Every structure is written in C-alpha cells, then in structure tokens.
Amino acid sequence: MNFRNLPLLALLLATAPLHAQLGVTPAQYYYNLQSSYNARFYTPYQNGFGNGVGYGGVAPVVNPGYTLNPYTPAAGATLNPYTAGAGVDPYASSFLPYSNPYLGAGSYLSGSADLTRAYGTVMNDAERARILREQALQARIDTKKKQFEFAMWVRANTPTYAEEQNKIARSTLMRIQTNSSPTEIVSGKALNVLLDDLRKFTSKKVAMEPIQLTEEILRQINVTKSSGSLGVLRNPTKFSFPQSLNDLLGTEKQRAMNAKIQQIMQDAVNGKIDNILLGGVETETKLLRESLIKKMNELPTMQYLDARRFLNDFDEALVAVRRGEVQTQNSWQAFVTGGKSIQDLTEYMVSNGLKFGPATAFDEGSYRALHSAMVAFDVTLNAQLTMVDRKDQ
C-alpha cells in the first residue's frame, strides 16, 4: 500500500457527495483531484502528448478519458508502440530489415546445424587442450634432461679436491723456486716445499753434475721427523746463553743450568729422558723469560730481541728433546761428514722420512745456501723429465 496517498483517500471520502453537485463522472472527478495533488508535490513537464508527468517522468495517475494519453487502451491504441496491432508493432515481421531465420520450416534444420557445429567446436577445443598438455609434459621432460646434462657438465668441468690441491702445490712450488721470502727460507718451509717436489723423482736419474755442499753448511741444518728443531741444543758442548740472559741468571744459576742441560742431552743420546730434570729446566726458562720482560725498558732493543728469540729457540729445542729428535739430529751430523751432494742429501731425507726444521740465528746463512742448491736441482730435474715425458707421448 502507498501510504503517501492516505491523505488523498481521506479527502475523497469526506467530499464524495460533491461529484454529483459538479456534474462530472466519478472517474473524471477522482482524476482531477489526483492531478491537483500531484501539482503540489511534483514538478510536471510535457511529454509530447500534452499530459503533465510527475517528478522523475512517471505519471502518478492515468486519465482514462483523455484521447492523447498514449497509455490508454482505447483512444491511444494507435500511438502505443507496445500494442499488438501489425501497423504499430516495430517487432512484427513486416518492420524487420531481415527475415527471421528461426521462423518457418527451415528453422529446425538451422538449429540442428548450430547444435552440431557447437558440439564439433567443443570436441576440437578438448583435443587442442590434450595436445597442449602433452606438449607441456614433453617440455617438462626436455627441461629435466637439460638440467641433468648441465649437472653432468658442471661435474665434468669442476676440479676435484685433489686437482685443486695439485694446482695450489704447483703454484706454490713456482713461487718458492723464483721468489721465496727470507722468512720462508729460515723457517724451513721453502726447503720442505722443494723436498716434497723432489720426492717424486727419487727413482729417476738425470744428466747433470752433482751440486756439492760442504760439511760446515750441512752441520747447521736442523732436521726432524715431526716438527720443531733441536736448534740451539744441536751441539750441547758449545751451548751458552746470550750475555743479556747471563746477567739475569747470575753466575751460579748459569752454571747450574748448563750442568742440567748437559745431563739432559747425554741421557737423550742414550734414549733416556729424565722428565723431572727436563721439567725443572722448563720452569727456570719460564722464570727467566719473565725477568727479561721486566728488564725490557732497560736493555737495548737489539739485545732484548736477540734474547727473546734465543728463549723461543730454547723452548722449541726442549720440545724436540721430549720427542726424541736428539738421535735424529745426531744421525744427520754423522751423515754429512765430509760434505754431500744435493742428490745424496735428497735421497737421505726421503728414505728416512725427514723434514727440515727452523733455523736458529746462527744457521740462516747455511739455510740460504741449501735453498739455492735445491732450487737449481729441482728446476733442472723438472725440465729434463718434462722433455722426456713429451718424447714418450
């Protein structure tokens, strides 16, 4: 129900007897009242037929008596485009610019053709989808194949750990042969690199003159089976502390320390180690180092540095004594009597499983001489064997 018309309904009920006094029909009377009401609440405009239309273009009430109202079923029939007459229906067949294909006997065949065509389109689309899916599966297999081939290529062209180590060893050897640093030489590192390379050629003979080394040079070379160096204790009869350390020890402590060292070295030659005696010497060396640090500002710089290096070499020598390196060094001293060639030295080191230990401050000249001889031998050996291998190929 439209509650907006309730006031109008009440007005009509109150004034119902007036239509008889005005001399109009009830329908015309009610229409006039509605038009007056709409004029107060809506903004009318003309729609082309002379009728006032309410707000929004909607006629609130239809006049059943006006012949110009296009929506009246009687007088306005010829103006209503939606009436069923053939002369006014724009959707009738006579007004269409083309004939309706779905009217007549041929419409059934046309519909069947469209249905068949649509079914064929669906089937074609389904087959195309299957083909695309198969192509996608084949592409996936091809991708996996390429991934596998790439992984195999990477594996085939990636150097192994052994190859990487060999490459590093070759690079290090080349640098040691051409540009060894003084520290690498006196520490024994450069000599051991050359020895490792010569170790590969011990069973091969080369045509070159022997490179001789004197006994004096070779007696100042420290050798070991593990690590470290006997160094300052290599010749215990000539062992002595630097003057700066003698001043810190005093005469009595110095004599006692030398006696203990002589006893330790004599026992080590016979294959015996007195751990108590050796531990006491290590403790006294530690106290001596602490005293040296306290006197650091009172000593000249070079004296302090020499004393500190001597203590480091002495500590390393005590460790070598514990490891049984005294007999190893004594055997070396006996081997080098009269001097040896670099070829004989290499064979001796390799056959006994020896390495070169660090040099002491008094051994550096001998280490440099040995390094030069080993470089010359190693370079010549590699050059000749490389030529022989190329000829064999």
Order of alpha helices (4+ residues) and beta strands (2+ residues): alpha-alpha-alpha-beta-beta-alpha-alpha-alpha-alpha-beta-alpha-beta-alpha-alpha-alpha-alpha-alpha-beta-alpha-beta-alpha
